[in-house]
Amino acid sequence: MIDARALFDADERRALVAEANLAPSVHNIQPAQFRFAEDGAIHIVEHPRRRIPVGDPTGADNRKSLGAAAEGLVMALAARSIAAKVCIDVGVRVELEADAAPDPLRAHVQTRATWRGAFATPSIADARALADLARFDDLTVVTNAAQRADIAALYDAVSLLTLRDNAYREELVSWMRLARSHPDWARDGLNAEAMALSSFEAFGAGVVMGKAFRTLDRMGLAGPLIAEGAKVKGAAGVVFFHRPAAESDYETGRRFYRVWLEIAARGLVLCPMSVLADSAEAAAQVKKTWGIREERKLVTAFRVGRLPEKARLPARVRLPADELIV
Ligand SMILES: Cc1cc2nc3c(=O)[nH]c(=O)nc-3n(C[C@H](O)[C@H](O)[C@H](O)COP(=O)(O)O)c2cc1C
């Protein structure tokens, strides 16, 4: 095993962890911290306070986020011709070994980002790219318009049920940065740009998700105001991502990142819709309808499409690398 501390100086360590931290994380809370440890390995540990206890009571989403960061680190190391062994226990330990080949998916690490806006009108090329993704046995691809409409309706219904939980909503809002003046706008969480909201819409979102929610909900208006089903209907497809039920969340997170990069490699952008997996009833319905076997866990559903011609992906929001090294 190669000693990571001997191999990388402070600048190189910062570059490595910054790249690893480009991985997706739930609500962009960025729970991964990196320790260049005395045993020569790089330990990826969970930040003690970067947690969402209401939305992620068991910590599974944080473990997936740490797994995704580990995969990011493995790709960053491979680009430096270093192979890595990922050991999963309570956290993640990445051991360095000699001679890796670069990973072609790394080419999309800098440009991958969540797209929460509307998609371009689907094309034949999109359908082909999605058909190509269907060859992975952990992806179930739905392109049929009527089926996408069913998923859109289910997604909106489950989202509304989830948002009716005041504690859930409060926690989500605490990670939303609705104005540029927010001190963490460019550091973490979900800013208005990442959520594809204009400043006017962002103001409205603050009102709807905040004090007005219950009143609006009583008036039957909260549902239509938070609905995103139109974006599912306008997508080229929905990709259900499922893994063996017994797989560790860390491993699932590694694969989560690679699947996202596979989709990016085909020129497509996406937005996860994890409430469909987090709600046991919705997940059971999805698995039954689309023939996903009982022994699989539904990890998430991605709505996938092409970026509209004049749109650009939002700027990435990340913590400074110095804060990630402990
Ligand atoms: C386990 C997991 C679940 C996620 N679920 C959702 C989701 O339901 N909706 C959503 O908009 N983004 C979801 N995301 C995406 C993150 O919000 C996103 O990765 C993060 O904000 C960082 O932004 P970036 O992907 O653009 O770099 C999820 C990410 C992870 C790792």
PDBQT file of the ligand as one rigid body, heavy atoms in Angstrom, charges set to zero:
ROOT
HETATM    1  C1  LIG A 401     -28.849  10.150  -2.152  1.00  0.00    +0.000 C 
HETATM    2  C2  LIG A 401     -29.202  11.388  -2.957  1.00  0.00    +0.000 A 
HETATM    3  C3  LIG A 401     -30.543  11.708  -3.161  1.00  0.00    +0.000 A 
HETATM    4  C4  LIG A 401     -30.876  12.845  -3.898  1.00  0.00    +0.000 A 
HETATM    5  N1  LIG A 401     -32.204  13.152  -4.085  1.00  0.00    +0.000 NA
HETATM    6  C5  LIG A 401     -32.555  14.275  -4.735  1.00  0.00    +0.000 A 
HETATM    7  C6  LIG A 401     -33.919  14.625  -4.935  1.00  0.00    +0.000 A 
HETATM    8  O1  LIG A 401     -34.836  13.909  -4.519  1.00  0.00    +0.000 OA
HETATM    9  N2  LIG A 401     -34.207  15.766  -5.607  1.00  0.00    +0.000 N 
HETATM   10  C7  LIG A 401     -33.237  16.589  -6.100  1.00  0.00    +0.000 A 
HETATM   11  O2  LIG A 401     -33.558  17.616  -6.684  1.00  0.00    +0.000 OA
HETATM   12  N3  LIG A 401     -31.910  16.268  -5.949  1.00  0.00    +0.000 NA
HETATM   13  C8  LIG A 401     -31.559  15.143  -5.281  1.00  0.00    +0.000 A 
HETATM   14  N4  LIG A 401     -30.230  14.803  -5.154  1.00  0.00    +0.000 N 
HETATM   15  C9  LIG A 401     -29.210  15.619  -5.817  1.00  0.00    +0.000 C 
HETATM   16  C10 LIG A 401     -28.535  16.571  -4.862  1.00  0.00    +0.000 C 
HETATM   17  O3  LIG A 401     -29.435  17.540  -4.366  1.00  0.00    +0.000 OA
HETATM   18  C11 LIG A 401     -27.357  17.220  -5.606  1.00  0.00    +0.000 C 
HETATM   19  O4  LIG A 401     -26.422  16.237  -5.919  1.00  0.00    +0.000 OA
HETATM   20  C12 LIG A 401     -26.677  18.292  -4.789  1.00  0.00    +0.000 C 
HETATM   21  O5  LIG A 401     -27.550  19.394  -4.634  1.00  0.00    +0.000 OA
HETATM   22  C13 LIG A 401     -25.374  18.765  -5.423  1.00  0.00    +0.000 C 
HETATM   23  O6  LIG A 401     -25.604  19.383  -6.643  1.00  0.00    +0.000 OA
HETATM   24  P1  LIG A 401     -24.985  18.849  -8.023  1.00  0.00    +0.000 P 
HETATM   25  O7  LIG A 401     -25.491  17.433  -8.202  1.00  0.00    +0.000 OA
HETATM   26  O8  LIG A 401     -25.554  19.785  -9.040  1.00  0.00    +0.000 OA
HETATM   27  O9  LIG A 401     -23.517  18.893  -7.930  1.00  0.00    +0.000 OA
HETATM   28  C14 LIG A 401     -29.859  13.670  -4.431  1.00  0.00    +0.000 A 
HETATM   29  C15 LIG A 401     -28.515  13.323  -4.218  1.00  0.00    +0.000 A 
HETATM   30  C16 LIG A 401     -28.185  12.202  -3.494  1.00  0.00    +0.000 A 
HETATM   31  C17 LIG A 401     -26.733  11.856  -3.280  1.00  0.00    +0.000 C 
ENDROOT
TORSDOF 0
